[in-house]
Amino acid sequence: MKYFTIKELCKTSTGIDNTPSQLEVANLKNLVDHVLDPLRVKYGKPITINSGYRSLKVNKKVGGVNTSQHCKGEAADITGGNRSENIILFNIIKDSGKYDQLINEYDYKWVHVSYKTSGNRKQIVIVK
């Protein structure tokens, strides 16, 4: 974990405790090691984590789906700061092939990326 911290991946403005379990921390480290740190190297600029790990209570508060990979520590919503930068991030991840799910959220308002220890689907989704 060179560019991202567990604290950064668990931040929330909800006021609700968002402390991950050891398994969720391991999943977050896996996401960083296989996707986020390599992405940061290829992108060459800082990347902001909008949302990483979410406890079930935090996920419910922010309107996340019950099956969200955020609750397992397997997903992050990221941004390079604007639509054009988010398109670049999306394409770098897509070309790397190292993801479970890659989502263009609301015309690249942000990019959702997830990664599992095994069985990655390489699913691309567009949310309008």
C-alpha positions as CSV (number, residue, x, y, z in Angstrom):
1,M,0.0,0.0,0.0
2,K,2.1,2.9,-1.3
3,Y,-0.4,5.6,-2.2
4,F,-3.6,4.8,-0.2
5,T,-4.3,4.2,3.5
6,I,-6.9,2.2,5.2
7,K,-8.1,5.3,7.0
8,E,-8.6,7.1,3.7
9,L,-10.6,4.1,2.4
10,C,-12.8,4.1,5.4
11,K,-13.6,7.8,5.8
12,T,-17.3,8.7,6.1
13,S,-19.2,11.9,6.7
14,T,-22.2,10.1,8.2
15,G,-21.0,10.2,11.8
16,I,-21.5,6.4,12.0
17,D,-18.8,4.0,13.1
18,N,-17.1,2.6,9.9
19,T,-14.4,0.3,11.4
20,P,-13.7,-2.7,9.1
21,S,-13.1,-6.2,10.3
22,Q,-9.7,-7.9,9.7
23,L,-11.2,-9.6,6.6
24,E,-12.5,-6.3,5.2
25,V,-9.0,-4.7,5.9
26,A,-7.4,-7.7,4.0
27,N,-9.8,-7.1,1.1
28,L,-9.0,-3.4,1.1
29,K,-5.3,-4.1,0.9
30,N,-6.0,-6.5,-1.9
31,L,-7.9,-3.8,-3.8
32,V,-5.1,-1.3,-3.3
33,D,-2.3,-3.7,-4.2
34,H,-3.9,-5.1,-7.3
35,V,-5.9,-2.1,-8.6
36,L,-5.5,1.3,-6.9
37,D,-1.7,1.5,-6.5
38,P,-1.0,0.2,-10.0
39,L,-3.6,2.7,-11.3
40,R,-2.0,5.6,-9.5
41,V,1.4,4.6,-11.0
42,K,0.0,4.5,-14.6
43,Y,-2.1,7.6,-14.1
44,G,0.8,9.6,-12.6
45,K,-1.4,11.9,-10.5
46,P,-3.3,11.8,-7.2
47,I,-6.6,10.0,-7.2
48,T,-9.4,10.8,-4.7
49,I,-11.3,8.1,-3.0
50,N,-14.9,9.3,-2.7
51,S,-16.1,6.1,-1.0
52,G,-14.3,2.9,-0.1
53,Y,-15.3,0.5,2.7
54,R,-18.8,1.0,4.1
55,S,-20.2,-0.7,7.2
56,L,-23.8,-2.0,6.7
57,K,-25.1,1.0,8.6
58,V,-23.1,3.5,6.6
59,N,-24.1,1.8,3.4
60,K,-27.8,2.0,4.3
61,K,-27.4,5.7,5.3
62,V,-25.9,6.6,1.9
63,G,-28.5,4.6,-0.1
64,G,-26.1,1.8,-1.2
65,V,-27.5,-1.6,-2.4
66,N,-27.6,-4.5,0.1
67,T,-25.2,-6.5,-2.0
68,S,-22.6,-3.6,-2.3
69,Q,-19.0,-4.8,-2.5
70,H,-18.2,-1.6,-0.5
71,C,-19.4,-3.5,2.5
72,K,-16.9,-6.3,2.0
73,G,-13.9,-3.9,1.4
74,E,-13.8,-4.9,-2.2
75,A,-14.8,-1.6,-3.9
76,A,-13.9,2.1,-4.2
77,D,-15.5,5.0,-5.9
78,I,-12.7,7.2,-7.3
79,T,-12.2,10.4,-9.2
80,G,-9.4,12.3,-10.9
81,G,-11.4,15.5,-10.3
82,N,-13.5,15.8,-13.4
83,R,-15.2,13.9,-16.2
84,S,-12.2,13.9,-18.6
85,E,-9.9,12.6,-15.9
86,N,-12.4,10.0,-14.8
87,I,-12.6,8.7,-18.4
88,I,-8.8,8.3,-18.3
89,L,-9.0,6.4,-15.0
90,F,-11.8,4.2,-16.3
91,N,-9.8,3.3,-19.5
92,I,-6.6,2.5,-17.6
93,I,-8.5,0.1,-15.3
94,K,-10.3,-1.5,-18.3
95,D,-7.1,-2.0,-20.2
96,S,-5.4,-3.5,-17.1
97,G,-8.0,-6.3,-16.9
98,K,-7.6,-6.3,-13.1
99,Y,-11.1,-5.7,-11.8
100,D,-14.3,-7.5,-10.8
101,Q,-16.7,-4.7,-11.7
102,L,-16.0,-1.4,-13.4
103,I,-18.8,1.2,-13.4
104,N,-19.1,4.5,-15.3
105,E,-21.3,6.4,-12.8
106,Y,-23.5,9.1,-14.2
107,D,-21.4,10.0,-17.3
108,Y,-18.1,9.7,-15.5
109,K,-19.1,11.7,-12.4
110,W,-17.0,9.1,-10.7
111,V,-15.7,5.6,-11.4
112,H,-16.6,2.6,-9.3
113,V,-14.1,-0.3,-9.3
114,S,-14.1,-3.6,-7.4
115,Y,-11.7,-6.5,-7.0
116,K,-12.0,-9.9,-5.4
117,T,-9.3,-12.3,-4.4
118,S,-10.7,-14.8,-7.0
119,G,-13.5,-15.1,-9.5
120,N,-13.3,-11.5,-10.9
121,R,-16.1,-11.1,-13.5
122,K,-14.5,-8.2,-15.5
123,Q,-18.0,-6.7,-15.7
124,I,-18.4,-3.2,-17.2
125,V,-21.5,-1.3,-16.3
126,I,-22.8,2.1,-17.2
127,V,-25.1,3.9,-14.7
128,K,-27.1,6.8,-16.2
